[in-house]
Amino acid sequence: MTSTPVLQTNLGNLKVRRGKVRDVYDLGDGLLIVASDRISAFDWVMPNGIPDKGRVLTQLSLFWFDFLEKVTPNHLITDDLAKMDLPFDPAGQGLEGRSMLVRKAEVVPIECVVRGYLSGSGWKEYKRDGTVCGLRLPAGLTESAKLPEPIFTPATKAETGHDENISFERMIEFVGRETADELRRRSIEVYRRGAEYAASRGIILADTKFEWGRFGGELILIDEVLTPDSSRFWPAAEYQPGRGQPSYDKQFVRDWLESTGWNKNSAPPQLPSEVVTRTREKYVEAFERITGMKFLWS
């Protein structure tokens, strides 16, 4: 493994914001987004991270931005450090493979979630009310069941804590009907394209969330896209409706935390090396299965 568990990049006064995973720096005409190896669970950032996780997220996003280029524009300018005209020497900063220079877009304050299968918070609501984000679904569906058609279930963006699922009508109050209709249409289209391709690689794209922004008056994809942090990827060969599915994400971290007795209201414990290693393997496997390429930093 070639990266430190948690990237601690320090570029002086350039820092704009440090999120759970990404550090964002203002370069004037664009933003430098650096994906760290930090990992969060149950609204907490773990004290140690997953080596190369940030590179997996960045490289997968680059793959999908290229794949979806004819479907929708995005915020990417370049991932080549030599072409970024950085006001510092990137050598030794740990930026290789995990950095993108992107356009400054006006962020739409909505998480655009598309679900093709019944899982997670959608499954919990369906069990209780027979709906997902207020959308009535057919009776008798089981956990992980494939939905008749993909559904659009928006959520509000939260800086801390969980995003909150909202109805489409509530979304209209935030962004207006015309924008809401366009975001729903385009998000479902991108999901369908991604799900079709993933299926050809033996992977089910159960659900995902997109972020959009406006640049030059046009809606463009921003942030990350179709990664294990923003999506549920299931191995198709192991799919079995009626139960939870094995997935390409941080499930090892969640399962281990649940086994420790941690109360989720205090600082989380250090992740053991076995959990770190197995989680890294899942992220790398997701990249290689989806792209058909070898992960360069293995």
Stockholm file with secondary structure:
# STOCKHOLM 1.0

chainA/1-298         MTSTPVLQTNLGNLKVRRGKVRDVYDLGDGLLIVASDRISAFDWVMPNGIPDKGRVLTQLSLFWFDFLEKVTPNHLITDDLAKMDLPFDPAGQGLEGRSMLVRKAEVVPIECVVRGYLSGSGWKEYKRDGTVCGLRLPAGLTESAKLPEPIFTPATKAETGHDENISFERMIEFVGRETADELRRRSIEVYRRGAEYAASRGIILADTKFEWGRFGGELILIDEVLTPDSSRFWPAAEYQPGRGQPSYDKQFVRDWLESTGWNKNSAPPQLPSEVVTRTREKYVEAFERITGMKFLWS
#=GR chainA/1-298 SS CCSCSSCCCCCGGGEEEECSSEEEEECSSEEEEEECSCCEETTEECSSCCTTHHHHHHHHHHHHHHHTTTTCCBSEEECCGGGSCCSSCCTTTTCTTSEEEEECCEECSEEEEEEEECCHHHHHHHHHHSEETTEECCTTCCTTCEEEEEEECCEECCSSSCCEECCHHHHHHHHCHHHHHHHHHHHHHHHHHHHHHHHHTTEEEEEEEEEEEEETTEEEEESCCSCTTTEEEEEGGGCCTTSCCCCSSSHHHHHHHHHHTCCSSSCCCCCCHHHHHHHHHHHHHHHHHHHCSCCTTC
#=GC SS_cons         CCSCSSCCCCCGGGEEEECSSEEEEECSSEEEEEECSCCEETTEECSSCCTTHHHHHHHHHHHHHHHTTTTCCBSEEECCGGGSCCSSCCTTTTCTTSEEEEECCEECSEEEEEEEECCHHHHHHHHHHSEETTEECCTTCCTTCEEEEEEECCEECCSSSCCEECCHHHHHHHHCHHHHHHHHHHHHHHHHHHHHHHHHTTEEEEEEEEEEEEETTEEEEESCCSCTTTEEEEEGGGCCTTSCCCCSSSHHHHHHHHHHTCCSSSCCCCCCHHHHHHHHHHHHHHHHHHHCSCCTTC
//
